[in-house]
Structures are given as structure tokens and as C-alpha cells.
Amino acid sequence: MNKKIFDLLRESAWYEGREKDIAYLYDELSSNNLSKPNEIVFKFLAEFNNVFIKHTTLDNRFIEVHFDLEGAIEITHLELLAKIEKVITENLVPIGYIGDYEASLLMSYSGRVYMMLEDEGFFELGQNWEDALETILEQKEFKNIFSFR
């Protein structure tokens, strides 16, 4: 893990070996007809759910990343999510959001992380959560899968 991301996570109440009981989240997913986490997503949520990262970029922009399944479910357009899963042929689980509920973060069963901006489009942020977090925090370019416009 990149040292900068490691340090930001440590500042955000994360610690190595963190493993929270997330069984209660299964009910939340089921009641919203969402995919249940596979082993990859489950491990991520057990370690990172309810971790909130605050970061100021080099150009003094403030970014917040919230790994919060319940908050992500609230802002994810569920009908749109079902359509996206059919198009990309992967199950997706909401894992968080960016800023003040500006964009949903979703993880596929393969571990890829995506961002959904309801009025904009669906974007791939990284092959895994570390790549995605680096993309967000360092404002790297990300892959546009498709636009909603």
C-alpha cells in the first residue's frame, strides 16, 4: 500500500487488522434487492466500512471519501444500478460515496471499484480499492464506462 494512503487511512481511525462485524449489513442489502458481498467485497467492508478519509489536494481542494455501505445505499439509484450490472455483467455492491453524497462508490465481485454520478455516468476508478482511492485522492484520470446523457 502506498505510504500516503496508509497514513491517510491511519488518520481516519483505520488500523491494520481491523475487522468489524458487518453481518447486519446483509439485511440492508437484501431489503434493497442488492447483491450480497462475495468474499472480496466482504473482506473490504469488514476492514473499511465506516472509515471516512479527509484529504486536501496539492491545489487546496478538499476531498472526502466515505466507506459507508448504508450511506452509499441511500444515494445509489437502485434501478440504474440493476441496469448497469446487466451491461457490465458483474454484480456490484455499494461501498461508499464521495463528498457530500455527490457520487456512489461501488465494488464489483472482481474487486474493481466504480463511481456512479447519477446525472453524469458510470466510471471505473481502479482495478482494486487501493487504485481507486489513489485515483480519487490524487485526482487521476478515470475510465468512463458510459454516460447517462
C-alpha positions as CSV (number, residue, x, y, z in Angstrom):
1,M,0.0,0.0,0.0
2,N,1.2,3.5,-0.9
3,K,2.6,5.3,2.2
4,K,0.4,8.4,1.6
5,I,-2.8,6.3,1.5
6,F,-1.6,4.3,4.5
7,D,-1.1,7.5,6.5
8,L,-4.5,8.9,5.5
9,L,-6.2,5.7,6.5
10,R,-4.4,5.7,9.9
11,E,-5.6,9.3,10.4
12,S,-9.1,8.1,9.6
13,A,-9.4,5.6,12.5
14,W,-8.4,2.6,10.3
15,Y,-5.8,0.2,11.7
16,E,-4.1,-2.8,10.3
17,G,-6.1,-6.0,11.1
18,R,-9.3,-4.0,11.5
19,E,-12.2,-6.4,11.2
20,K,-15.7,-5.2,12.1
21,D,-18.8,-7.4,12.2
22,I,-20.8,-6.5,9.2
23,A,-23.4,-9.3,9.3
24,Y,-26.1,-6.7,9.9
25,L,-25.4,-5.1,6.5
26,Y,-26.7,-8.2,4.8
27,D,-30.3,-7.2,5.8
28,E,-29.7,-3.7,4.5
29,L,-28.6,-5.2,1.1
30,S,-31.4,-7.7,1.0
31,S,-34.1,-5.2,1.8
32,N,-32.9,-3.1,-1.2
33,N,-32.6,-6.1,-3.5
34,L,-28.9,-5.6,-3.9
35,S,-26.2,-8.2,-4.4
36,K,-24.7,-9.6,-1.3
37,P,-20.9,-9.3,-0.9
38,N,-18.7,-12.1,-2.2
39,E,-15.5,-12.8,-0.3
40,I,-13.6,-9.9,-1.9
41,V,-16.2,-7.3,-1.1
42,F,-17.0,-8.8,2.3
43,K,-13.3,-8.5,3.3
44,F,-13.2,-4.9,2.1
45,L,-16.3,-3.9,4.0
46,A,-15.2,-5.8,7.2
47,E,-12.0,-3.8,7.2
48,F,-13.1,-0.4,5.8
49,N,-16.8,0.2,6.4
50,N,-17.3,3.4,8.4
51,V,-13.9,4.8,7.6
52,F,-14.0,8.4,6.5
53,I,-11.0,9.9,4.7
54,K,-10.5,13.7,4.6
55,H,-7.8,15.0,2.3
56,T,-6.6,18.3,0.9
57,T,-5.1,18.1,-2.6
58,L,-2.0,20.0,-3.8
59,D,-4.2,22.6,-5.3
60,N,-6.1,23.0,-2.0
61,R,-9.2,21.2,-2.9
62,F,-10.9,19.3,-0.1
63,I,-12.0,15.7,-0.8
64,E,-13.9,13.4,1.5
65,V,-14.2,9.7,0.8
66,H,-16.7,7.8,2.9
67,F,-16.5,4.0,3.0
68,D,-20.1,3.6,4.3
69,L,-22.4,1.0,2.8
70,E,-25.5,2.4,4.4
71,G,-24.8,5.9,3.2
72,A,-24.0,4.5,-0.3
73,I,-27.3,2.7,-0.5
74,E,-29.2,5.9,0.3
75,I,-27.7,7.7,-2.7
76,T,-27.4,4.9,-5.2
77,H,-30.0,4.9,-7.9
78,L,-31.0,1.3,-7.5
79,E,-32.9,0.9,-10.8
80,L,-30.0,2.3,-12.7
81,L,-27.6,0.0,-10.7
82,A,-29.6,-3.1,-11.8
83,K,-29.2,-2.0,-15.5
84,I,-25.5,-1.3,-15.1
85,E,-24.9,-4.7,-13.7
86,K,-26.5,-6.3,-16.8
87,V,-24.4,-4.1,-19.1
88,I,-21.0,-4.8,-17.4
89,T,-22.1,-8.4,-16.5
90,E,-20.8,-8.1,-12.9
91,N,-22.5,-7.8,-9.6
92,L,-21.9,-4.5,-7.8
93,V,-22.2,-3.7,-4.1
94,P,-22.3,-0.1,-2.9
95,I,-19.3,0.6,-0.6
96,G,-19.3,4.3,-0.1
97,Y,-19.6,7.8,-1.5
98,I,-17.5,10.9,-2.2
99,G,-18.1,14.3,-0.7
100,D,-21.5,15.3,0.5
101,Y,-23.2,12.3,-1.2
102,E,-22.0,13.5,-4.6
103,A,-21.1,10.2,-6.1
104,S,-21.7,6.5,-5.2
105,L,-18.7,4.1,-4.9
106,L,-19.4,0.5,-6.0
107,M,-17.2,-2.6,-5.9
108,S,-17.6,-5.5,-8.2
109,Y,-17.2,-9.1,-7.3
110,S,-13.8,-9.0,-9.1
111,G,-12.7,-6.1,-6.7
112,R,-12.9,-3.3,-9.3
113,V,-14.1,0.0,-8.0
114,Y,-16.5,2.2,-9.9
115,M,-18.1,5.6,-9.4
116,M,-21.7,6.4,-10.3
117,L,-22.7,10.1,-10.8
118,E,-26.4,9.9,-11.3
119,D,-26.8,12.6,-13.9
120,E,-23.4,12.1,-15.5
121,G,-22.3,8.5,-15.9
122,F,-20.6,5.4,-14.7
123,F,-16.8,5.3,-14.3
124,E,-14.1,2.8,-13.4
125,L,-11.7,4.2,-10.8
126,G,-9.4,1.3,-10.4
127,Q,-8.7,-2.4,-10.6
128,N,-9.0,-2.6,-6.8
129,W,-9.8,-0.3,-3.8
130,E,-6.2,1.0,-3.5
131,D,-6.0,2.0,-7.1
132,A,-9.4,3.7,-6.8
133,L,-8.5,5.6,-3.6
134,E,-5.3,6.8,-5.3
135,T,-7.3,7.9,-8.3
136,I,-9.7,9.9,-6.2
137,L,-7.2,11.5,-3.8
138,E,-4.6,12.3,-6.4
139,Q,-7.3,13.3,-9.0
140,K,-6.0,11.0,-11.6
141,E,-7.9,10.4,-14.8
142,F,-10.5,7.6,-14.7
143,K,-12.2,5.5,-17.3
144,N,-15.6,6.5,-18.5
145,I,-17.6,3.3,-19.0
146,F,-20.7,5.1,-20.2
147,S,-22.6,8.4,-19.9
148,F,-26.2,8.8,-18.8
149,R,-26.7,11.8,-21.1
